[in-house]
């Protein structure tokens, strides 16, 4: 299989294409995604670029927490936080697609013991998150999306 550079594309282009495919499947199947994501709680998070102001969206795994949705800025254990994290911190009033419903939310970052407890729950629910944590020296941010 050719990598993105051999095809003349970029890793970013490949990720965007992959995300578009996941979002199309999510929307076509009432919020469900198959393959590697079968049975995994998924949400589409809408966010506005912190610098550009451009409206964006991305599919993410989440942890249910009562009425709240909890997401994790792991970026697969990369050394930096994903762009969507910065966008949500800069513009915390947003919307998510949860199943077939579009839900207005306010984003806040979990800190300290709350953050640690939520991340531990996510590692039990989705063991790859322990690998992401081990792969990076940064503290992976945990964001709580509260219904408005």
Backbone as CSV, one residue per row, in Angstrom:
resi,resn,N_x,N_y,N_z,CA_x,CA_y,CA_z,C_x,C_y,C_z
1,UNK,0.848,-1.179,0.000,0.000,0.000,0.000,0.891,1.239,0.000
2,UNK,0.548,2.212,-0.839,1.330,3.443,-0.921,0.964,4.377,0.220
3,UNK,1.967,5.009,0.813,1.739,6.014,1.840,1.309,7.324,1.203
4,UNK,0.899,8.310,1.992,0.401,9.569,1.444,1.422,10.300,0.590
5,UNK,2.701,10.267,0.979,3.707,10.984,0.202,3.881,10.356,-1.183
6,UNK,3.825,9.011,-1.268,3.964,8.341,-2.552,2.795,8.654,-3.482
7,UNK,1.648,8.958,-2.906,0.478,9.293,-3.714,0.401,10.789,-3.982
8,UNK,1.307,11.550,-3.407,1.283,12.995,-3.608,0.388,13.720,-2.627
9,UNK,-0.180,13.011,-1.675,-1.036,13.637,-0.672,-0.258,13.904,0.594
10,UNK,-0.984,14.104,1.667,-0.346,14.325,2.959,-1.046,13.478,4.005
11,UNK,-0.399,13.308,5.126,-1.025,12.587,6.233,-2.311,13.296,6.629
12,UNK,-2.285,14.632,6.646,-3.465,15.418,6.994,-4.615,15.132,6.032
13,UNK,-4.322,15.050,4.723,-5.364,14.732,3.741,-5.958,13.355,4.012
14,UNK,-5.097,12.376,4.313,-5.570,11.023,4.600,-6.460,11.000,5.829
15,UNK,-6.069,11.712,6.874,-6.871,11.759,8.100,-8.209,12.425,7.821
16,UNK,-8.203,13.523,7.066,-9.456,14.204,6.740,-10.380,13.299,5.937
17,UNK,-9.829,12.561,4.960,-10.642,11.622,4.178,-11.223,10.535,5.080
18,UNK,-10.384,9.985,5.953,-10.813,8.937,6.879,-11.922,9.456,7.787
19,UNK,-11.755,10.671,8.330,-12.781,11.269,9.188,-14.082,11.474,8.428
20,UNK,-13.997,11.943,7.171,-15.210,12.142,6.370,-15.955,10.814,6.177
21,UNK,-15.216,9.742,5.933,-15.840,8.425,5.759,-16.530,7.978,7.049
22,UNK,-15.874,8.185,8.176,-16.467,7.806,9.466,-17.728,8.624,9.720
23,UNK,-17.685,9.934,9.450,-18.851,10.779,9.691,-20.002,10.398,8.768
24,UNK,-19.706,10.053,7.519,-20.755,9.623,6.590,-21.414,8.337,7.097
25,UNK,-20.608,7.393,7.558,-21.147,6.142,8.095,-21.970,6.409,9.357
26,UNK,-21.463,7.262,10.237,-22.154,7.652,11.469,-23.541,8.202,11.135
27,UNK,-23.589,9.134,10.185,-24.859,9.792,9.836,-25.807,8.847,9.105
28,UNK,-25.269,7.932,8.326,-26.107,6.992,7.575,-26.681,5.892,8.462
29,UNK,-26.083,5.673,9.624,-26.469,4.554,10.487,-26.911,4.984,11.880
30,UNK,-27.488,6.170,11.985,-28.049,6.613,13.260,-27.044,6.730,14.383
31,UNK,-25.797,7.111,14.032,-24.776,7.317,15.055,-23.916,6.101,15.327
32,UNK,-24.055,5.073,14.520,-23.252,3.853,14.697,-22.187,3.772,13.607
33,UNK,-21.022,3.253,13.986,-19.914,3.064,13.060,-19.413,1.637,13.243
34,UNK,-19.059,0.983,12.139,-18.601,-0.404,12.198,-17.088,-0.516,12.165
35,UNK,-16.626,-1.671,11.722,-15.189,-1.923,11.625,-14.530,-1.871,12.987
36,UNK,-13.402,-1.184,13.059,-12.674,-1.050,14.330,-13.494,-0.343,15.402
37,UNK,-14.548,0.371,14.982,-15.343,1.158,15.924,-16.671,0.495,16.293
38,UNK,-16.866,-0.763,15.921,-18.095,-1.469,16.276,-18.261,-1.475,17.795
39,UNK,-19.403,-0.970,18.248,-19.699,-0.949,19.679,-19.057,0.180,20.458
40,UNK,-18.240,0.998,19.799,-17.562,2.111,20.475,-18.477,3.334,20.443
41,UNK,-18.720,3.987,21.585,-19.520,5.210,21.567,-18.803,6.287,20.744
42,UNK,-19.506,6.809,19.743,-18.931,7.827,18.858,-19.814,9.070,18.880
43,UNK,-19.168,10.204,18.684,-19.840,11.491,18.633,-19.150,12.320,17.555
44,UNK,-19.899,13.185,16.898,-19.289,14.157,15.993,-19.295,15.490,16.723
45,UNK,-18.119,16.067,16.877,-17.961,17.327,17.597,-17.771,18.448,16.585
46,UNK,-18.615,19.460,16.674,-18.484,20.655,15.838,-17.633,21.657,16.606
47,UNK,-16.740,22.328,15.903,-15.880,23.315,16.556,-15.458,24.368,15.551
48,UNK,-15.219,25.568,16.071,-14.802,26.703,15.247,-13.314,26.918,15.453
49,UNK,-12.581,27.116,14.340,-11.144,27.344,14.420,-10.813,28.505,15.344
50,UNK,-9.906,28.288,16.282,-9.530,29.322,17.251,-8.943,30.540,16.561
51,UNK,-8.177,30.337,15.506,-7.555,31.449,14.774,-8.327,31.788,13.509
52,UNK,-8.757,30.766,12.777,-9.376,30.983,11.464,-10.853,31.324,11.544
53,UNK,-11.530,30.838,12.580,-12.974,31.004,12.669,-13.739,30.047,11.764
54,UNK,-13.039,29.162,11.068,-13.674,28.213,10.152,-14.396,27.132,10.958
55,UNK,-15.635,26.840,10.544,-16.411,25.777,11.184,-15.836,24.427,10.778
56,UNK,-15.632,23.566,11.755,-15.052,22.245,11.514,-15.851,21.202,12.288
57,UNK,-15.587,19.935,11.985,-16.222,18.836,12.706,-15.288,17.639,12.674
58,UNK,-15.376,16.826,13.724,-14.542,15.621,13.763,-15.258,14.530,14.556
59,UNK,-15.077,13.276,14.129,-15.641,12.156,14.876,-14.682,11.750,15.987
60,UNK,-15.220,11.489,17.159,-14.390,11.101,18.303,-15.075,9.997,19.101
61,UNK,-14.277,9.168,19.741,-14.778,8.223,20.739,-15.105,9.039,21.984
62,UNK,-16.090,8.592,22.740,-16.400,9.322,23.966,-16.746,8.362,25.088
63,UNK,-16.740,8.925,26.280,-17.141,8.209,27.486,-18.433,8.838,27.987
64,UNK,-19.535,8.076,28.081,-20.749,8.635,28.670,-20.525,8.876,30.164
65,UNK,-21.045,10.008,30.646,-20.917,10.351,32.067,-22.201,11.058,32.494
66,UNK,-23.216,10.272,32.851,-24.526,10.858,33.117,-25.061,11.449,31.825
67,UNK,-25.499,12.710,31.874,-25.969,13.399,30.671,-24.827,13.997,29.862
68,UNK,-23.619,13.956,30.403,-22.463,14.570,29.742,-21.759,13.583,28.817
69,UNK,-21.043,14.148,27.865,-20.177,13.404,26.952,-18.749,13.820,27.287
70,UNK,-17.862,12.856,27.479,-16.473,13.154,27.834,-15.578,12.711,26.679
71,UNK,-14.715,13.633,26.216,-13.793,13.320,25.125,-12.359,13.530,25.601
72,UNK,-11.441,12.914,24.891,-10.047,12.840,25.326,-9.140,13.303,24.194
73,UNK,-8.306,14.302,24.457,-7.422,14.883,23.434,-6.128,14.076,23.334
74,UNK,-6.277,12.782,23.089,-5.114,11.882,23.089,-4.283,11.987,21.814
75,UNK,-4.943,12.183,20.688,-4.290,12.199,19.376,-3.373,10.984,19.223
76,UNK,-3.852,9.845,19.728,-3.106,8.603,19.594,-1.766,8.597,20.303
77,UNK,-1.603,9.471,21.305,-0.341,9.541,22.040,0.683,10.467,21.413
78,UNK,0.240,11.313,20.482,1.143,12.283,19.846,1.689,13.259,20.888
79,UNK,2.814,13.917,20.585,3.421,14.828,21.564,2.664,16.146,21.756
80,UNK,1.725,16.457,20.867,0.971,17.711,20.977,-0.526,17.424,21.020
81,UNK,-1.281,18.387,21.518,-2.731,18.260,21.553,-3.302,18.454,20.151
82,UNK,-4.431,17.818,19.859,-5.065,18.007,18.554,-5.605,19.432,18.413
83,UNK,-5.714,19.895,17.178,-6.221,21.251,16.918,-7.622,21.435,17.503
84,UNK,-8.455,20.396,17.434,-9.819,20.551,17.937,-9.840,20.891,19.426
85,UNK,-8.853,20.426,20.182,-8.776,20.758,21.609,-8.654,22.275,21.780
86,UNK,-7.714,22.879,21.062,-7.503,24.334,21.156,-8.748,25.085,20.694
87,UNK,-9.392,24.576,19.646,-10.601,25.216,19.134,-11.719,25.195,20.172
88,UNK,-11.900,24.070,20.849,-12.972,23.966,21.844,-12.687,24.796,23.091
89,UNK,-11.428,24.907,23.480,-11.078,25.753,24.627,-11.347,27.219,24.284
90,UNK,-11.026,27.619,23.052,-11.236,29.008,22.622,-12.713,29.322,22.397
91,UNK,-13.487,28.327,21.973,-14.906,28.513,21.641,-15.723,27.390,22.289
92,UNK,-15.986,27.495,23.596,-16.590,26.373,24.320,-18.087,26.151,24.089
93,UNK,-18.775,27.089,23.476,-20.195,26.896,23.163,-20.260,26.275,21.774
94,UNK,-20.763,25.048,21.686,-20.765,24.364,20.396,-21.893,23.351,20.344
95,UNK,-21.835,22.466,19.359,-22.825,21.403,19.212,-22.119,20.091,18.928
96,UNK,-22.809,19.016,19.291,-22.335,17.679,18.952,-23.470,16.932,18.261
97,UNK,-23.101,15.920,17.494,-24.070,14.978,16.952,-23.922,13.708,17.771
98,UNK,-24.997,13.358,18.447,-25.026,12.206,19.346,-26.152,11.306,18.855
99,UNK,-25.810,10.186,18.238,-26.823,9.366,17.577,-27.410,10.168,16.432
100,UNK,-28.719,10.336,16.428,-29.377,11.123,15.377,-29.701,12.538,15.849
101,UNK,-29.296,12.869,17.044,-29.644,14.145,17.669,-28.482,15.140,17.580
102,UNK,-28.806,16.398,17.321,-27.815,17.474,17.386,-28.034,18.190,18.717
103,UNK,-26.983,18.229,19.545,-27.115,18.681,20.934,-26.209,19.883,21.189
104,UNK,-26.767,21.009,21.662,-25.909,22.126,22.058,-25.199,21.799,23.372
105,UNK,-23.905,22.090,23.427,-23.107,21.799,24.620,-22.193,22.966,24.968
106,UNK,-21.765,22.958,26.220,-20.717,23.857,26.706,-19.556,22.960,27.120
107,UNK,-18.363,23.320,26.667,-17.168,22.516,26.924,-16.411,23.083,28.119
108,UNK,-15.970,22.172,28.991,-15.066,22.570,30.068,-14.009,21.483,30.215
109,UNK,-12.828,21.893,30.645,-11.748,20.935,30.828,-11.777,20.390,32.249
110,UNK,-11.786,19.066,32.366,-11.707,18.423,33.682,-10.271,18.533,34.183
111,UNK,-10.117,18.810,35.455,-8.786,18.980,36.059,-8.648,18.081,37.284
112,UNK,-7.415,17.846,37.683,-7.115,17.159,38.939,-7.756,15.791,39.062
113,UNK,-8.367,15.551,40.225,-8.944,14.241,40.534,-10.072,13.878,39.572
114,UNK,-10.869,14.873,39.163,-11.949,14.591,38.211,-11.365,14.088,36.899
115,UNK,-10.351,14.776,36.387,-9.702,14.372,35.138,-9.137,12.958,35.256
116,UNK,-8.423,12.715,36.349,-7.783,11.414,36.542,-8.810,10.284,36.602
117,UNK,-9.915,10.504,37.306,-10.949,9.473,37.426,-11.596,9.186,36.074
118,UNK,-11.876,10.236,35.301,-12.476,10.039,33.980,-11.516,9.314,33.044
119,UNK,-10.236,9.671,33.101,-9.270,9.013,32.223,-9.110,7.537,32.608
120,UNK,-9.122,7.230,33.891,-9.047,5.831,34.330,-10.249,5.041,33.820
121,UNK,-11.431,5.638,33.888,-12.632,4.972,33.365,-12.500,4.713,31.867
122,UNK,-11.950,5.692,31.140,-11.796,5.526,29.691,-10.793,4.423,29.369
123,UNK,-9.720,4.339,30.136,-8.733,3.271,29.901,-9.348,1.890,30.126
124,UNK,-10.261,1.778,31.080,-10.940,0.499,31.304,-11.930,0.211,30.176
125,UNK,-12.627,1.246,29.717,-13.605,1.073,28.635,-12.922,0.833,27.291
126,UNK,-11.799,1.504,27.063,-11.063,1.407,25.793,-9.574,1.304,26.098
127,UNK,-9.059,0.101,26.275,-7.659,-0.098,26.669,-6.601,0.609,25.812
128,UNK,-6.817,0.875,24.511,-5.778,1.601,23.768,-5.425,2.968,24.370
129,UNK,-6.326,3.543,25.163,-6.019,4.837,25.767,-4.860,4.738,26.758
130,UNK,-4.648,3.579,27.347,-3.466,3.382,28.204,-2.196,3.451,27.360
131,UNK,-2.258,2.909,26.137,-1.113,2.987,25.220,-0.844,4.431,24.806
132,UNK,-1.905,5.190,24.545,-1.735,6.601,24.156,-1.063,7.374,25.284
133,UNK,-1.508,7.104,26.511,-0.932,7.781,27.675,0.551,7.440,27.813
134,UNK,0.896,6.181,27.602,2.294,5.741,27.731,3.175,6.303,26.618
135,UNK,2.575,6.620,25.475,3.343,7.070,24.310,3.729,8.546,24.359
136,UNK,3.158,9.302,25.292,3.417,10.743,25.314,3.849,11.204,26.706
137,UNK,4.602,12.298,26.730,5.019,12.870,28.014,4.016,13.907,28.517
138,UNK,3.062,14.299,27.678,2.082,15.307,28.101,0.930,14.652,28.860
139,UNK,0.249,15.451,29.647,-0.984,15.002,30.297,-2.086,15.144,29.252
140,UNK,-2.758,14.058,28.938,-3.811,14.096,27.919,-5.021,14.832,28.491
141,UNK,-5.427,15.934,27.844,-6.576,16.686,28.335,-7.883,15.896,28.212
142,UNK,-8.750,16.117,29.184,-10.070,15.501,29.227,-11.089,16.636,29.209
143,UNK,-12.000,16.594,28.234,-13.009,17.639,28.103,-14.388,17.063,28.375
144,UNK,-15.155,17.793,29.174,-16.521,17.415,29.497,-17.444,18.316,28.685
145,UNK,-18.332,17.691,27.914,-19.295,18.415,27.093,-20.640,18.327,27.795
146,UNK,-21.056,19.456,28.374,-22.283,19.510,29.173,-23.416,20.058,28.326
147,UNK,-24.550,19.356,28.361,-25.721,19.829,27.609,-26.132,21.215,28.097
148,UNK,-26.509,22.057,27.130,-26.986,23.402,27.480,-28.496,23.425,27.455
